Amino acid sequence: MSSADPDRGRVYARPAEKHTPEDSPVRAELKEVRGIAQTTLDNVRTLSQALHPVMLEEVGLETTVDWYLATVEKQTGIGISYEKSGSSFPISGSASIHIYRVLQEALNNVARHSGRAVRGCACTSWRTRSSLQWKTGQGLHQGSGASGIGLVAMRERAELLGGRIEFAQPTAGGTLVRLTVPKEKMESHVE
């Protein structure tokens, strides 16, 4: 059996299940355990892909962001409008992962902290001759502060890229997250 075997989570319960009578409560429990194991395996695969998607290296930041935003919409039910402007330029792999993770944390904050009242979120990306800017709206409740571990991690990632991150609280509510990274840092960033 290879490690890529899609049935791997089910294999361990099957032999015991086969040797158990059809009408046995143990057989039903084994079937339930097998289902839980498969669901857990599927969830771990999805989480692993979201944490560091292989496609980031294969197709780049823009395509990965398109995929991720659609995934977040599907998982949370929050509509996300996404607007891009400016000409694309190459972004190194290590810079891409930092930018992706900042966006991911901002959207996690939308889902986690803004409550069920939020029906939508706006993400904007501007590429200028000298920088990339990301703006994500409707993150945290007003007064929630900007000291959580996720926000600290976003600041650290921005600093690693020679950029800056700002958290603003518009009068309409929520939080606006703005990441600005100099173009030369994205093209040549090495960890």
Secondary structure, DSSP 4 states (H G I P E B T S, - for coil): --TT-TTHHHHTTHHHHHTS-TT-HHHHHHHHHHHHHHHHHHHHHHHHHHHS-HHHHHH-HHHHHHHHHHHHHHHH--EEEEEEES------HHHHHHHHHHHHHHHHHHHHHS-TT--EEEEEEEE-SSEEEEEE-S-S-TTS-S-SHHHHHHHHHHHHTT-EEEEE--TTSS-EEEEEEEHHHHHH---
